[in-house]
């Protein structure tokens, strides 16, 4: 269950010491709150295995992202990944706070899920460093339920937990950060829509901005990728649920939804954010590997490598 045979460094490149790494990969094999098809705990290993087949020369960027940006793949954290979420998520929160505190501002953490509930403790750790942190959320689902199946730490509640963490009664200045931008959404409840449609008074600066772009509106994603920059602060955390992709190109999903985005549409959203903002970390979650079908695993691995390339345009001194 723990998949501790993950001996490969991401991409299969030489493992450098953690202090020398520009890019730090963290596998998190957890799927206890998964509500439909189980198996996302196998996602990190599948992505790392597939990454060894990714060509290190990037066809879009026309360069080798690695080894100029050295990679270090961490071991699986020494936590009980079979535990219920009300025990695992707080424990992961403590682990993440320590880990993020050890990383330099020039290092970027890339977390591999596992289910989406893992993003909340990671974001919380970065909020302790970047007080204006914004979150860009790519997903088929809004994940804004207050609880699901009796748990507030369910994968269906992760963005509500992040939203609540941004509600700051002590904040008296205008909102320069603390925002959430969602893209690709095509499944939600009436309560989630009510939260999305809530109009926040200008003076209510303690409440985070929440901007949601629905897939059914079929926006111009090249324009959207650039325009949403104004909704994000300088420091951004990016969380990518792979079901943002249409299941025709990403079938290895526990909760697939029709009408998703394609490869280039997802890149059009992410490219300007990674190149113009300080992306302090990102995660790729909810891969549910299918036996003898590896194209979803490889697509996830290549997506991560492409984003590593976009990151290389950022300054190392952040």
C-alpha positions in Angstrom: 0.0 0.0 0.0 2.8 2.4 0.8 4.7 1.8 -2.4 8.1 2.3 -0.8 9.7 0.7 -3.9 9.7 4.2 -5.5 13.5 4.2 -5.9 13.5 6.3 -9.1 14.2 10.0 -9.0 11.6 11.8 -11.1 12.6 11.6 -14.8 15.1 9.0 -13.9 17.8 11.7 -13.7 20.5 11.7 -11.1 19.3 12.4 -7.6 21.0 15.5 -6.2 21.1 16.3 -2.5 18.0 18.1 -1.2 19.9 21.3 -0.5 21.1 21.4 -4.1 17.8 20.8 -5.8 15.8 23.5 -7.6 12.8 21.1 -7.9 11.6 18.9 -5.1 9.1 16.1 -5.7 7.0 14.6 -2.9 4.9 11.4 -3.4 1.7 11.3 -1.2 -0.1 7.9 -1.7 -3.4 8.6 0.0 -7.0 7.8 -1.1 -9.0 7.0 2.0 -11.8 9.6 1.3 -12.1 8.7 -2.4 -15.8 8.4 -3.0 -16.1 6.6 -6.4 -13.2 4.5 -7.8 -10.3 3.7 -5.4 -6.7 3.7 -6.6 -5.3 7.2 -6.4 -2.9 6.0 -3.8 -1.1 4.3 -6.7 -0.9 7.6 -8.6 2.5 8.9 -7.3 4.4 5.7 -8.2 2.7 5.5 -11.7 3.7 9.1 -12.4 7.3 8.6 -11.3 7.6 5.4 -13.2 6.2 7.1 -16.4 8.4 10.1 -16.0 11.5 8.0 -16.8 10.1 7.8 -20.3 9.7 11.6 -20.7 12.2 13.1 -23.1 14.2 15.7 -21.2 14.4 18.0 -24.3 11.2 20.0 -24.2 9.6 20.3 -27.6 7.7 23.6 -26.8 10.5 25.3 -24.8 13.2 24.0 -27.2 15.6 23.3 -24.3 16.6 20.8 -21.7 14.9 21.8 -18.4 17.0 19.3 -16.5 19.8 19.0 -15.4 20.1 22.8 -15.2 17.2 22.6 -12.7 18.2 19.7 -10.5 15.5 17.4 -9.1 15.3 15.7 -5.7 12.5 13.1 -5.1 11.7 12.8 -1.4 10.7 9.5 0.2 7.1 9.0 1.2 6.5 10.8 4.5 6.5 8.5 7.6 2.8 8.8 8.2 -0.1 6.4 8.4 -1.6 6.7 4.9 -4.3 4.2 5.9 -5.6 6.5 8.6 -8.9 8.4 8.3 -8.7 11.9 7.1 -9.3 13.6 10.4 -6.0 12.0 11.6 -3.9 12.0 8.4 -4.6 15.5 7.2 -3.5 17.2 10.5 -0.5 14.9 10.7 0.4 15.8 7.1 -0.1 19.5 8.0 2.6 19.2 10.7 4.9 17.4 8.3 4.4 20.0 5.5 5.0 22.9 7.9 8.4 21.4 8.8 9.3 20.5 5.2 8.3 23.8 3.7 10.3 25.6 6.5 13.4 23.7 5.4 13.1 24.6 1.7 14.7 27.7 0.4 12.8 30.4 -1.5 14.5 29.2 -4.6 13.1 25.7 -4.4 9.7 24.6 -5.7 7.8 21.7 -4.1 5.8 19.5 -6.5 3.5 17.1 -4.7 2.0 14.0 -6.3 -1.3 12.6 -5.2 -3.1 10.7 -4.1 -6.5 12.3 -3.6 -7.2 16.0 -3.6 -7.7 16.3 0.2 -3.9 16.5 0.4 -3.8 20.0 -1.0 -5.2 21.6 2.1 -2.3 20.9 4.5 0.2 21.8 1.7 -1.5 25.2 1.1 -1.7 25.8 4.8 2.1 25.4 5.2 2.7 27.9 2.4 0.2 30.4 4.0 2.5 30.5 7.0 5.2 32.0 4.7 3.3 33.9 2.1 0.5 35.9 3.8 -1.0 37.0 0.4 -1.0 33.5 -1.1 -3.5 32.9 -3.9 -4.6 29.5 -5.2 -5.2 28.5 -8.8 -7.4 25.5 -8.9 -7.8 23.4 -12.1 -10.6 20.7 -11.7 -13.8 19.3 -12.9 -15.3 19.7 -9.5 -15.6 22.8 -7.4 -14.7 20.9 -4.2 -16.5 23.5 -2.1 -18.7 21.2 0.0 -18.5 22.0 3.7 -18.5 18.2 4.4 -18.9 15.0 2.5 -19.6 11.5 3.8 -19.3 12.8 7.3 -15.8 14.4 6.8 -14.7 18.0 6.5 -11.4 16.7 5.1 -12.9 14.9 2.2 -11.5 15.4 -1.3 -14.8 17.0 -2.1 -14.2 19.7 0.6 -10.6 20.7 -0.1 -11.3 24.1 -1.6 -13.8 24.9 1.1 -11.1 24.3 3.7 -8.7 26.5 1.8 -11.4 29.1 1.4 -12.1 29.1 5.1 -8.4 29.3 5.9 -8.3 32.6 3.9 -11.1 34.2 6.0 -9.1 36.5 8.2 -11.0 38.7 10.7 -7.8 40.6 11.4 -7.2 41.7 7.8 -8.1 45.3 7.5 -6.3 46.3 4.3 -7.7 45.8 0.8 -7.6 42.4 -0.7 -4.2 42.1 -2.5 -4.2 38.3 -2.0 -6.1 35.5 -0.4 -7.9 34.7 -3.6 -9.0 31.5 -5.3 -9.4 31.1 -9.0 -11.1 27.9 -10.3 -10.9 26.8 -14.0 -12.6 23.8 -15.7 -15.5 23.4 -13.2 -18.4 21.3 -14.5 -19.7 19.5 -11.4 -21.0 21.2 -8.2 -23.9 21.3 -5.7 -26.4 24.2 -5.2 -24.6 25.1 -2.0 -21.3 25.4 -3.8 -22.9 27.6 -6.5 -24.3 29.8 -3.8 -20.8 30.4 -2.3 -19.4 31.1 -5.8 -22.2 33.6 -6.5 -21.9 35.4 -3.2 -21.2 39.1 -3.8 -18.6 40.4 -1.4 -18.9 44.0 -0.3 -15.9 46.1 -1.1 -15.2 46.8 2.5 -15.3 43.1 3.5 -11.6 42.6 3.0 -11.4 39.7 5.4 -13.3 37.5 2.9 -11.3 35.9 0.1 -12.1 36.5 -3.6 -13.4 33.4 -5.3 -13.6 33.4 -9.1 -14.9 30.3 -11.0 -14.7 29.7 -14.7 -17.1 27.0 -15.8 -16.2 24.6 -18.6 -19.6 24.8 -20.3 -19.0 28.5 -21.2 -16.2 27.3 -23.5 -13.9 30.3 -22.9 -10.9 31.3 -25.1 -8.3 29.7 -22.8 -5.4 31.6 -24.3 -7.1 34.9 -23.4 -8.3 33.5 -20.0 -4.8 32.3 -19.0 -3.6 35.9 -19.3 -6.7 37.7 -17.9 -6.9 35.6 -14.7 -3.5 36.9 -13.7 -5.2 40.0 -12.3 -7.2 37.8 -9.9 -4.0 36.3 -8.4 -1.5 37.8 -6.0 2.2 37.7 -6.6 2.6 34.4 -4.8 0.5 31.6 -6.1 0.0 27.9 -5.3 -1.4 25.8 -8.1 -3.4 22.6 -7.5 -4.2 20.5 -10.6 -6.8 17.7 -10.3 -6.3 15.7 -13.4 -10.0 15.3 -14.0 -9.8 18.9 -15.3 -8.8 17.1 -18.5 -11.5 15.5 -20.6 -11.7 11.7 -19.8 -11.2 10.9 -23.5 -7.6 11.9 -23.1 -7.2 11.2 -19.3 -9.3 8.1 -18.6 -7.4 7.1 -15.4 -9.6 9.0 -13.1 -11.6 8.1 -10.0 -14.3 10.7 -10.7 -14.4 11.5 -14.4 -16.6 14.2 -15.9 -17.4 14.8 -19.6 -16.7 18.1 -21.2 -13.2 18.7 -19.9 -10.2 20.5 -21.3 -7.6 19.3 -23.7 -3.8 19.3 -23.4 -3.2 22.7 -25.0 -6.1 24.4 -23.2 -4.7 23.3 -19.8 -1.2 24.6 -20.9 -2.8 27.9 -22.0 -4.1 28.4 -18.5 -1.0 27.4 -16.7 1.8 28.9 -18.9 1.3 32.7 -18.1 0.8 31.9 -14.4 4.0 29.9 -14.1 6.0 32.4 -16.1 4.6 35.7 -14.7 3.8 34.8 -11.1 5.9 33.3 -8.3 4.5 29.8 -8.2 5.7 28.7 -4.7 4.5 25.1 -5.2 2.1 22.9 -7.1 0.4 19.6 -6.9 -0.9 17.1 -9.4 -3.6 14.8 -7.9 -6.3 12.2 -8.5 -4.5 10.0 -11.0 -6.2 6.6 -10.7 -3.9 4.2 -12.7 -5.5 1.7 -15.0 -3.6 -1.6 -15.4 -1.9 -2.0 -18.8 -2.9 1.5 -19.9 -0.2 4.0 -19.3 -1.0 7.0 -21.4 -2.7 8.8 -18.5 0.4 8.2 -16.3 2.7 9.5 -19.1 0.5 12.6 -19.7 0.6 13.5 -16.1 4.4 13.1 -16.0 4.9 15.2 -19.1 2.6 17.9 -17.8 4.8 18.1 -14.6 7.9 18.3 -16.7 6.4 21.0 -18.9 5.5 23.0 -15.8 9.1 22.5 -14.5 10.2 24.2 -17.7 7.9 27.1 -17.2 9.2 27.5 -13.7 12.7 27.7 -15.0 11.9 31.3 -16.2 11.3 32.4 -12.6 14.1 33.8 -10.6 15.8 31.5 -8.2 15.9 34.3 -5.6 12.3 34.7 -4.6 
